[in-house]
Amino acid sequence: MTFSLPRSSARLASIALAMLAPIVLSNAQDQAWKPASGPPPAELRWPGKHKATLEFKDVSITGKARWDLRGQLVSILWSHEPTLSGDVQEIATSYWPTTVAPLQDGRTLLVAGKRPDGNTVIESWLFRAPVLVPKDTAHAEYSLEPAVIDRVETVYDAALQGKDLVAHVVRKLGSTTSVLVQFVDSRAVYEFDLAAKPPKLTFVADPRATASIPAVPQLVQRYTHVWSADHKSHGYVYAFVNDGHDAVSPLVLLDADRNGTLDGSLVVPLAQWSADGWETASNYK
């Protein structure tokens, strides 16, 4: 014995299946994606000559911070300029750090990394200045006690496609509470507002065009360093550069009117970077 649905019922069933198909496909795609596991790639291991600067101007102490992915630590070279005193402080992390960046207050360091469970993490470390201590010698020599971290706050901890591994963090100009973050897997750039509760990621640049922003194809390139500055002619600029031997032309994201919104990009041929004055301090405010 066979059964058949009435024609109207069959049509409804067909429509329901058609509507369900994209949902099933989407769920399958979500389940297929997994965050990168294990230590991050070698390209994220060391910052080279670039370090994040912490400044305690009231006591004339500065710190140059860099990350050690393999050793799972952040290293800070503290120095007291008047006495030429200095010391190195190493701070262990429970994850593999992939980049560090200071906030505008000069006392807060953002540390991004990858947890063993696959989550990408960003922490905010608030420092108290190291203490200058006289050495027990006949000469006027001093040492610096290690800085105290007054607060560690986890501001991001997730495993999300498109936001897997942090490649770069750079201060957002015109804001005291936001930074720009580029993720490794998508190469997309987000504004990260640390003042929002919880902290908020807003999509601002991507190698592919979207309904809200034009494509910046050059973001797919590997850049070793990102910095921001107020250019006298171009406004707020965010420069993506490669310090290696690869012939990668620098990319500059532009906020020409300094209103906090990216409104363009510029690819500068490598041979013209210096000639066009991008490394000239007098071109910046």
C-alpha positions in Angstrom: 0.0 0.0 0.0 1.4 3.5 -0.9 0.4 6.9 0.4 0.7 10.2 -1.3 0.4 13.7 0.0 -2.3 16.0 -1.4 -0.9 18.3 -4.0 -1.1 21.4 -1.7 0.6 19.5 1.1 3.4 18.3 -1.2 3.9 21.9 -2.4 4.2 23.1 1.3 6.6 20.3 2.1 8.8 21.3 -0.9 8.9 24.9 0.2 9.7 24.0 3.8 12.6 21.8 2.6 13.9 24.6 0.3 13.9 27.0 3.3 15.6 24.5 5.5 18.4 23.7 3.1 20.4 27.0 3.6 20.1 26.6 7.3 21.4 23.0 7.2 24.3 24.1 4.9 25.2 27.0 7.2 25.2 24.8 10.3 27.4 22.3 8.4 29.8 25.1 7.5 29.9 26.4 11.1 30.6 22.9 12.4 33.3 22.3 9.7 35.3 25.3 10.8 37.7 24.8 13.7 40.1 27.4 15.3 43.8 26.9 14.7 45.2 24.7 17.4 48.7 24.4 18.8 51.4 27.2 18.7 50.7 30.0 16.2 52.7 30.2 13.0 56.4 31.3 13.1 55.6 34.7 11.4 54.0 35.8 14.7 56.9 34.7 17.0 58.9 37.9 17.4 58.2 41.6 16.8 61.8 42.3 15.6 62.8 45.9 16.3 59.2 47.0 17.0 58.2 47.3 20.7 55.2 48.7 22.6 56.2 51.7 24.7 54.9 52.3 28.2 55.6 55.7 29.7 55.5 56.9 33.3 56.5 60.5 32.7 56.0 61.6 36.3 58.9 59.3 37.4 60.8 59.4 34.1 60.5 55.6 33.6 59.7 54.0 30.2 59.2 50.4 29.3 59.8 48.7 25.9 57.6 45.6 25.7 57.8 42.7 23.2 56.3 39.2 23.1 58.0 35.8 23.0 55.5 33.4 21.5 57.8 30.3 21.9 58.6 31.1 25.5 55.0 32.2 26.3 56.0 35.4 28.0 56.1 39.2 27.6 59.5 40.9 28.1 59.8 44.5 29.2 63.0 46.5 29.2 62.4 49.2 31.9 64.7 52.3 31.9 65.1 55.4 34.1 66.7 58.0 31.9 68.1 60.4 34.6 70.2 57.7 36.2 70.7 55.5 33.1 69.3 52.6 35.2 67.5 49.7 33.5 66.3 46.2 34.1 64.4 43.5 32.2 61.1 42.0 33.5 59.7 38.8 32.1 56.0 38.0 32.6 54.8 34.5 31.9 51.4 34.0 30.1 49.1 31.0 30.1 48.8 31.3 26.3 51.0 32.0 23.2 51.3 35.8 22.9 51.1 37.0 19.2 51.3 40.8 19.7 51.3 43.6 22.3 50.2 47.3 22.1 50.0 50.2 24.5 46.9 52.2 25.2 47.0 56.0 25.2 47.4 56.3 29.0 50.9 54.8 28.7 50.3 52.5 31.6 48.1 49.9 30.0 49.3 47.1 27.7 47.1 45.0 25.5 48.4 41.4 25.1 46.8 39.2 22.4 47.4 35.5 22.0 46.1 32.0 21.5 45.0 29.7 24.2 45.8 25.9 24.1 42.1 25.2 23.8 42.0 27.2 20.5 40.4 30.4 21.8 41.9 33.8 20.7 42.4 36.0 23.7 43.2 39.7 24.4 44.1 40.9 27.9 44.4 44.4 29.3 47.3 44.8 31.8 47.4 47.9 33.9 50.9 48.6 35.3 52.2 50.4 38.3 55.6 52.0 37.7 58.7 50.2 38.7 60.4 51.6 41.8 63.9 53.1 41.6 66.1 51.6 44.4 69.6 52.6 45.4 72.2 49.9 45.2 74.3 49.1 48.2 77.5 50.4 46.7 79.9 53.4 47.1 78.7 54.8 43.7 75.4 56.4 42.9 73.9 53.4 41.2 70.3 52.3 41.2 68.2 49.3 40.2 64.6 49.1 39.1 62.2 46.8 41.0 59.8 44.9 38.7 56.6 46.7 37.9 53.4 45.5 39.6 50.4 44.7 37.4 47.5 46.2 39.3 44.8 44.7 37.1 44.5 42.0 34.4 41.2 42.1 32.5 40.3 39.7 29.8 38.6 41.8 27.1 38.2 39.1 24.4 38.2 35.3 24.7 36.5 33.4 21.8 36.9 31.0 18.9 35.1 32.6 16.0 35.7 32.2 12.3 37.2 35.4 10.8 38.5 36.4 14.2 41.1 33.7 14.8 44.5 34.8 15.9 45.4 38.5 16.3 48.1 39.7 13.9 48.2 43.4 14.8 46.8 45.8 17.4 47.3 49.6 16.9 46.0 52.6 18.7 43.0 54.3 17.1 43.7 58.0 16.7 41.2 60.4 18.1 40.0 57.9 20.7 41.3 57.2 24.2 39.5 53.8 24.5 39.7 52.2 21.1 42.3 50.3 19.0 42.3 48.7 15.6 42.7 44.9 15.5 43.6 42.8 12.5 42.9 39.0 12.6 45.1 36.5 10.9 42.6 34.1 9.3 40.4 36.7 7.6 42.9 39.6 7.5 39.9 41.8 8.4 40.4 44.9 10.5 38.0 45.8 13.4 37.7 48.8 15.7 37.8 47.4 19.2 36.0 49.7 21.7 37.3 48.8 25.2 34.9 51.3 26.9 31.8 49.4 25.8 30.4 46.8 28.2 31.2 44.2 27.0 34.0 45.5 24.7 32.7 45.8 21.1 34.2 44.8 17.8 33.1 46.9 14.7 34.1 45.8 11.2 36.0 48.6 9.4 38.2 47.1 6.6 38.4 43.8 4.7 40.2 42.4 1.7 36.8 41.7 0.2 34.0 44.2 -0.5 30.9 44.2 1.6 27.6 46.0 1.6 29.0 48.7 3.9 32.7 49.0 2.9 34.8 48.8 -0.3 37.5 46.1 -0.6 41.1 46.7 0.4 42.7 43.7 -1.4 46.2 44.5 -0.2 45.2 43.4 3.4 45.8 39.8 2.4 49.5 40.6 2.3 51.6 39.7 5.3 52.8 42.8 7.2 55.2 42.7 10.0 54.3 46.0 11.6 51.4 48.5 11.8 51.6 52.0 13.2 49.3 55.0 13.4 50.1 58.7 13.2 48.6 62.1 12.4 49.9 63.1 9.0 49.8 66.8 8.1 48.4 66.2 4.6 46.7 62.8 4.8 45.0 63.1 8.2 45.0 60.1 10.5 47.0 57.3 8.9 47.4 53.6 9.7 50.5 52.2 7.9 50.9 48.5 7.3 54.6 47.8 6.4 56.8 44.8 5.9 60.3 45.0 7.5 61.5 41.8 5.9 63.0 41.2 2.5 59.8 40.5 0.7 58.9 43.2 -1.9 55.6 44.1 -0.3 54.4 47.7 -0.9 53.2 49.5 2.2 49.5 50.0 2.7 48.0 53.1 4.4 44.4 53.2 5.6 43.2 56.8 5.7 40.9 58.8 7.9 41.5 62.0 6.0 39.0 64.2 7.8 40.0 62.8 11.2 36.4 62.0 12.2 37.1 58.5 13.4 35.9 56.7 10.2 38.2 55.2 7.6 37.5 56.8 4.3 40.1 55.4 1.9 43.3 53.5 1.4 46.6 54.1 -0.4 49.2 51.6 -1.7 52.6 53.2 -1.8 55.2 51.5 -4.1 58.1 50.3 -2.0 60.6 52.4 -4.0 58.6 55.6 -3.3 57.9 55.0 0.4 61.0 57.0 1.6 61.0 59.4 -1.3 57.4 60.4 -0.6 58.3 61.3 3.0 56.4 58.6 4.9 59.5 58.2 7.1 60.0 61.9 7.6 59.0 63.1 11.1 58.3 66.7 10.1 55.4 65.4 7.9 53.5 64.4 11.1 51.9 66.5 13.9 
